[in-house]
């Protein structure tokens, strides 16, 4: 915990679990043994040891969202609080604001309580060591008798034994120490065997260690009265468990004698001390323990298994936690806008920050859907923390957060991630492609005629083209408009975030399956020159998350159940498949006189991973051939004698592949063979000359 917000997350998370345990313990108070009543506190102990919000999960209540909201409202900060360790870390700089001063005061409180308990422990240990040395030097008969009785009791009940230290002035026996425990007995008194049995059972269970752990939790959460109450109850449950174990070993009148011994301690002064276990724990607690003795019963052997199962069923969901939900557009739209107030916007932003993206694919999926739905909450989920305040301010405006695509996204078509490239283990670049509605489609869906991008309906074509990068939002028939943007994906702490590297550019492409490649989209360019031709291959990879929703009961006549695109972000997504495409172009670069001799052109090409190991190329045929491994073969006659277009589209090939982390490899080069008039004229090796 590095600030007061981290402490609040940790202590509130523990408090929620504490309330749950108190309710469950009350329900099973008379149904399960005292052993279980103490063991169940282990669940709370584990929660106290696990940093709150670890792995992006919360326990019972999403306290992180509440704390982040409070922090934003009080300080105006949009940072993300993450608990690295479940205890406070030292302050390394002077406090700069009220929150930092409060954390300093909290840390001083932790130190005060730690020093108080530590000094008490050291002083008591020093006194007991001195008395132990004096006792060994004196060697009185009474000391030997006490030690012998302790050994006899331990042997009788098969319990461990430890050194005995008689001390004058104490009223009851207790165990002291963790690494070298001793049994402290009132000097000059011969303790009852049942008292010794009780303390030796504490020794066997290492209850002094549990006491120290409880004490440490008290110090860390010194300002949380609920956790202090739980610490008191856990200490009492240690004694109740020990009483139960004693009663299991005793019979009849001995059990009643044990109750009378406890009753005699009811008025003794009781001081809680770390590293000790004492049979006397205050009059009120002893009264409850005597009531338990009166109701004592041995539980059937099968109840032990039932108890373990209950603890496991309780512990698993509590310790595993719950992933914060992904907020849908309906939720986010309800909490954004000018008239919703700062509180709702702050909570919406906090909720988005606490449901961060855990994978590069998840970040790109969330970013793409934020553009599709123009949803500021989605954008905040995958935005760097430095951008959060600007997003929040924009969401408060009446128009809400704007994707600035230059057109209206066609959410039904989804998005496309092109050319994912790993820079290192924590950084990637990619191209985000968003299909757009054309002007007619947008008008049919009730588009806002007053918004700037709708100027392209015809009244002011120059303004429309300026907004869309010079592209008219009336594409040709069979064409698709798409917004193209270069982005960077990188790790920010435990979050994966997306940062645009440039503004969007609107391009026009074929309306058929954009995932299979397009000459209009950025690509890796491989090129070589031979026989007055330059051969170019545009290589592209499209990375897809599975966003298909099968609509059961909604069937088309020919294709069965209809499918739609899932627009809810998947921040933990992985890429399901990769589409690979190669688009070949041959450009004539010779003089016009040479064109008359060329009537047929052919090309065959295969991607290569090793330039030194050239594959055998298939022969070109009078027609088109391609395969999923990237091989392409095509030839055709050129129209006209000398006026054929010097830029010749030779088609392309494509296939799918499994996603390989961090990103699928690119071909090192392409092996190709050029054919003119049906005859091979040149072998080429196309090298990559452009990254994207």
N, C-alpha and C positions, 0 to 999 in steps of 0.2 A: 504494500500500500504506500503510494507516493504522495497522496494528497487526501484531503478530507472527503472527497467524493469516492475515492476507493474504499476508505473506511466505511462510509455509509453503505456502499454496495455490499461489503463483506458482512457487516453487522446486521443489516436488514435481511440478507439472505439467510443468515443463521437464525434470526428471530422468527422468520416464517416457518422454518423447520421446527424450531422450538415449540411454537404454538401447536403444530401438528402432533408432535410427540406428546405434549401435555394432554391433548384430547385423547389420543390413542391409549396412553397410560391410564387415564381415568376410566376408559371403557373396559380395560382388561385388568384393573387393579386386583380384583378378587378371583380372576380366572387364570392368571399365569403367575408363576413363582417369582419371588424377589430376585432370583438370578436373572430372569428375563427383564424385570423392571430396571435393573442396572445395565444390562447388556444393550438395551435399546438406546441408551445414551451414546453408544458408540457411533450411531448414525449421525447425531449432532456433532460429535467430535470429528468425524470425517469431513463433514460440511465445513467446519471451522478450519480444517487444514487445507481444503481445496480452494484455490483462489476463486472468488465469485466471478461468474461469467466466463470461466475457462472453456475454451473450444467453442465460444459463441453460444453457450447454453446457459439457461437459467433454471433455478429451482423454485417450483410452485408459482412464483410471481416474477414477472419481468422487472425486477427492481432496477436493472440498469437503465431501462427506458425512463422510469420515474426519476432516478437520480440525474440522468442527462437532461431531462426537462427542467428540473429544479436548477441545475447548474446554468443552463442557458438563460432562464428567466432572471437569475440573480446576478450573473456575471456577463451575460451576452456572449459567452464562448460556445463554439460549436465543435470543440474537441471531443475525443472519445476516451472515456475513462476505462482503463484496463488494469485489473489487479494482477500483478506479477507474482507477488508473494502474499500469504495470508497474515503477515505481520507488518508493522510500520517500518519503513526505511528511514534512515537519518536524513534530516533536512540539510541540504548542501549549500543553500543560499539564503540571504535575508528575505523575509516575507515581503511581498509586494502588494498584497491586497488582504481583505478581511478573511477570505477563505483560507489563505495560507497561514494567517495568524491563528485561526481556529485550529488548524492542523498542528501548529507548534504547541498550542496549549494542550491539545489531545496527547501529543507525544510526551510532554512534560508529565501529564497524569500517568501515562504508562510507566515512565521512569520512576515516579514517586512510589507507585504501588510495587513495582519490581524491587526497588531498594528496600522498602518496608519489609516485604516477605523475605528477601535475601538476608537482610541484617538479622531478622528473627531466627532464621534457619542457622546462620553461622554462629550466632550467640548461643543458641541451644546446643548445637553440636560441640562447641568449645567447652561448655559446662559439662556435657555428658562425657566427653573424652577425659576431662579432668577427674570426674567421679569414677570413671572406669579404671583409670590408673590407680586412684586411691583405693578402690575396692580390691584390685589385684594385689596391692601391697599389703592391705590389712589382712586379707585372707581369713575372715571370721567364720565361725561355724555357721552362722545364719546365712552368710553369703553362699557358702557351699550348699546349704540345704535348699536355698532358692534355686540355684543353678541346677541342682540335682532334680528338683521337682519339675523344672521346665523340661529337662531331658527326658524324664520319665513320661511326662504328658506327650511330648513329641513322639516318643517311641510307641506309646500306647495307641495313638491315632495316626501313625505313619506320616508325621508332619516334619518339615524342616525345622532346624533349631538355629539359634543365633546367640551371641554373647548377651549376658544379663548384666544390667547396670542398676543397682539400687540407688535411689535418690530420695533424700529426706524432703518432706514438705509437699509432695504430690499426693493426690487422692486416688488416682486410678492408674492402671498399667497402660502403656502404649508402645507401639513400634516406632522407632525413629531411624531415618536414613534410607538411602536408595541403593548405593553401591556396597555399603558395609552396614547393614541394618543391625540395630541392637534392640533388645527388649528392656524397657525401662519399667522398674517396679518400685512401689513405695518402700522406702527403707524401713527395716524393723518389722515388717508385716509379712506373713506368709500368705501369698495370694491363693485364692480358691482355684482349683484345677480348671473350672469352667471359664474363669477369666483368662487364664493362660491359654486355654484352648482357643478362645475367641481371638486373642492376639496372634497366635501361631497361624491361624487360618488367614488373618490379614497378611502375615509374612508369606505364606504360600501363594496368595493371590497377587502379591506385589502391589498391595493397595497404596503404599506410600508413593509409588511412582504415579499411580492414577491421581493421587492427591496433588502431586506437583503439577501434572498436566492441567488439572482443573484450575489450579492457582494461576498458571500462565495465561489460560484463557480469561480468567477474571481480570488480569492486568491489561491484556490487549483490549478487552471490551469493558473497561472500568466504568464507562458512562452509559451502559446499557443495562437497566435494572432487570429486564426480562432474563437476560443471560446470567446475571448474578443469581437470580431466583433459581434458574435451572442448575447452576453450579451448587447451590445449597441442597437442592433435591438430589443431585447426583451423589453428593457426599453422604446424605442420609441413606440413599439406596445402597451405598457400599456397606454401611453398618447393618442395614436390614438384610442384605445378602449374607453377611457374615453370621448374623443371628440365625438365619435359616439353616446354614450349614452346621452350626453348633447344634441346633435342635434336631437335625437329621442324625447326629451322632449320639444324642442323649435319649433317655427313655423315662417315662413316667414322672416320678417325683423329682428327678434331676432337672427336668424341664421347668418345673415350678420353682425349684431353687434358682435356676438361671434367671427367671423372671423377677424373683425377689432381689437378686444381686443388682439387676438393672434398676429396680425401683429404689434401691438404696443410693443410687447415683443421680437421682432425679434433681436433687438440689445442689449438686456440685457445680462449681464454676467451670464454664467450658469456653476455651479459647481456640479458635481455628488456627492451625499452624501447618505450613507446607512441609511435606516430607514426614508427616506423622499420621498414625491411625490410632484413635482412642475409642475405647468402648463407651465412654461417656460423651454424649454429643448434645447435651442440653435437655432440660426438663420436658419441654414440649415434644421434642423428637423421641425421647425415651418413652413418653406416654403412648405415642403411636406404636413404638416397637413392642411395648407390653401388650397392646391390643392385638398385634399380629401374632404374638406368642400364644395368646388365648385362642386365636382362630387357627393355629398352626395345623397344617395337614400336609401329608406327603402326596405329591402329585404323581399320577401314574407315569411309568417310564415313557409312554408314547407322547406325553405332553412336551417332552424335551424336543422331539422332532417338530411338533406343532409350533413351539416357540421359535425354533430356528427358522422355520418356513415363514412365520410372520415377520421376523426381522429381515429376512432376505427380500420378501415381497415389498416391504417398506423401504429397504435400503436401495434397491436397484433403481426405481424411478427417481428417488431423491438424489442419489449420487450421479446417475447418468444425466439428469437434467432434461430440459426440453429445449429444442431449437426454437428461437423466436420465429413467429409466423411471418410469412411474406404478405404484406398488405396489398390487397387488390385495388384496382382503380376506384371502385365504389367507396372503399374506406378512405383512401387518400383524398378523393374529391370532396368528401364530407368534411374534411378538416383543413382544407386550404382555401385560399381566396381572401378577399379584403375584409369581409364581414365576419370572419370566424374568430379573430382575436389572436393575440400573441401566444396565449397558452396552448391553444390547439395546434398552432403552427409549430411551436417549440416541441410539443409532444410528438407530432408527426415526424419532425426531423430527427428527434431522438430515437424514435422507433426504427427509422430507416438506418441510422448509424449503428444501432445495435443488432440489426440483421444484415451483417456485412457479407460480401461475396468471398467465398473460401477457395475458389479456383479461378484461373484465367478465363475458362469457358463460361463460368457463372457470371463473372464481371461483364464479359462481352454480351452475354444473353440479357442481363439486366439493363445494360446500356442500350442495346438495340430496342428493347421493349419500352424504355423510357422515351425514345424517339418516336416509336410507333404510336404510343398513347399520349405523348406530350405530358408525361407524368413526372412532376418534380420529386415525388417520394421515391420513385424508382431511380431517378437520377442520383438522389442523395445516397442511395444504397451503394452505388458504385463510384461515387465522386470522391476525390481527395478531400481530406478534412479542410484544407485551405479554401475550398470552393463552397463549403457548406453554408456559410453566412450569406453569400451572394444568392445561392439557390433559395434560401429561406426568405430573403427580402423580395425576390421576384415572385415567390408563391403568394406573398401578401397582396400583391397587386390584383386588380380585378380580372386581368386577363390570364393570370397564373403563369406558370413556368413555360417558356417557349423553347422548342427544340431548334429553332432557327434553321430549318431544312430548306426554306425557300419554296415550300409547297406542302401539301397535306399528305401525310404518310398513308399508304394503303395497308392498314393493319392486317387485313386478311391474307396478304401476300407474305407477311413476315419480314425478316431481315436476312442478310447474307454477310458472313464473315469471310473475307478473301485474304489470302496470302499471309497467314499467321507466321511470324518469324521470331525465333527466340534470339534475343540479344545476349542474355545471360540467364541464370536460374530464376531471377526475379523480375525480368523485364521482357516484354514482347512488343512487337508492332503488328498492326493488322489494318485492313481496310474494311470499314463498315459501309454496307450498301443497303439503302432503304428504298423500296419501290414507292412511287408516288401516284396519287390519283391524278388523272388528267383533269382539265378544267370542267369538261362535261360531267365526268363522274362525280367530281366534288360538288358541283351545283345540284346534281340529282340527290346527293346525300344531305342537302341542307347546309352546305358550306357557308361560312360567314362572308357575305359579299363585301363587307367593309374592311376585311383584313387585307394587308398589303399584298400578299402573294396572289390574291384573287384579281388583281388589276389586269391579269393576262386574259381575262375573258373577252378582251377585244377593244375596250374603250381606250386603253393606253398601253399599247403593245410594247413600246420602248421601256416603260417603267417595269412591266412584267419581265421583260428579258433581262433588265438590270438586276432584278431581285433573284432571278434564277440562273445567274451566270451567263446570260445571253441566250438562254433556251426558252423557246415558247412553250407554255404548258399545254399546247395542243399538239401531241405527238402524231406522227403518221399512223395510219391504220396498221395494226399488227406490231406496233412499236410500244415500248414501255419507257417511261421516264423514271430515273432513279437518282437519288442523292448519294454521292460518294464522298467519304471522309476518311482521311488517314488518322489513326488513333494509336495511342500507346497504352499498354496494359502493364501494370507494375504492382509489386507488393508494397503496401504501406503498413508496416507492423504485421498484424495478423489479417489485414484486409487486402483484397485485390481491387484495384481502382482503375478507372479508364479516364484518360485525358485526351481530348481532341488535339491533334497536331496542326490542323488547318481548318478553314471553313469548308462547308460542303460545296461540292460542284455537282450541278445537275447534268446528267448525260442521257442520251437516247439510245436504247438498245432494243434487241428483239424481245418480244413479249413471251417467248417460249423458254421456260426453265432456266432462269438466270443462274442457278447453281452450277450449270454445266459450262459456264464460261461465256465471255462476251469480249469482242474486240474493243468495246467502249470502256471496259473496266481496266483498272491498273493490272499489269502483268509483269512477269519476268520475261525478258527478251533475250532470245538466243539467235545468233546471226552468223552467216558465213557468205562468201562471195565466190562465184565460179561461172565461167562461160557466159559472161555478160548478164548474170542474174545475181541478185542478192536474195538469199533465202532467209526469212524471218520466222521464228516460231514463238508465239506468245503462250507462255506456260502459266497456268493459273491453278490455284488450290482454293476450294471453298469448304470451310469447316462448319459442320452442322450439329446443333444440339437437337435432340429428339423433342419436338414441340407439337407433335401430331395428337389431336384429340379425335378419337373415333366416336361419332355421334350414333349410338345405338338407337335403332328405331327410325332414324332418318335416312332413308335409302333412295338412291337414284335408280333409274330404270336399268342402266347398263353396268354400273360400277359398284353396286351394293351399298353398304353403309357410307355415308358422307363423312368427310374429315374436315376439321378446321384447325387453324393455327392457335396455339395456346399463348395468350399474351400476358400471362402471369409470370413474373421473373422466377428463374431457377438459380439462385445464387450459389448452389453447390453443384451445378451441372458439370458434366464432362462432355467433350465432343463425342458424338455417336459414330460419325462417319466423315470421310473426307472425299470430296469430288475433285478429280484431277482432269484437266483438259489441256490440249495442245492445239493451237490454231495456227495454220501454216499460210504464209503469204510469200509469193515469188514476185519480185519487182525487177523489171527489165531496166538495166542501166547502160546498155550499149547504144550505138547510134541507130538512127531510124532506118538506115539502109539495111541493117542486119535483120530487121523484123520480118522482111519478106521471106527469108529462108526458114522461118520458124512457124510451123503450122500445128505442132502438137507439143505439149509440155507435160512432164510427169515428175513426180517427186515421191520418194519413200524415205521415211525417217523413223528412228527408234531412239528413245532416251537411254543414256548411258550413265552408270554410276562410276565406272572406272575408265578414264580416257585411254588407258593402255590396253584395254581388253575390248576391242571393237567387235560388236556382234555381227552375225550374218544377217544381211538385210533381205527382206522379201522382194521378189521381182515386182516391178510396177505393172499394173494391168490397165487395160482401157476401161477405166471406171474408178470407183471409190471403194477403199477398204480401210477399216480401222479396227483396233482391238483395245480391250480394257487396260493392257499394259503400256499404252501410249504409242503403239506402232500405228503409223498412218501411211497409206499408199494411195496415190491418186494421179490420174492423168486425164487429159482431155484436149480436144481440138480448140484452137484459138479462132474466134470469129473474125472474119475479115482478112484481107491480105496483109496490109501494113498498118491498119488503123486500130488494131486491138489495144485494149487498155493495158498500159505497162504494169499496173498493179493487179496481180491475179490471185484471187482467193482460191487456195487449194484445199479448203475444208479443214477438218480437225478430227481429233479422237478424244475419247474420255473414258474414265472408269472410276470406280470407288475403291477406297482403301480404308483400313482400320486406322484410327487416330493413334499416332505414336508420340508419346511425350518426349521432350517438351514441344516439338513440332515436327511434322513429317519432312523428311529430307527432300531437297530439290535435286533434280538430275544434275550431274556434274556437267554434262554437255549432251548434244544430240548427234548421233551418226546419221548421215543422210546421203542419198545418191540422187543426182539430177539427171533426168532424161529429156532429150530434145528429139522430136520426131521419132519417138519410139526407141532411141538408142541411148545407153548410158554414156554421159559425157564427163561426169566428175563425181568423185567421192568427196564429201564435205564433213567437217566436224564443226558443228555450230556451238560457239562459246557464248557464255552469258555476258551480255554487255550492259544490261540495265537491271537494277534490283527489283523495281516494281513499276 
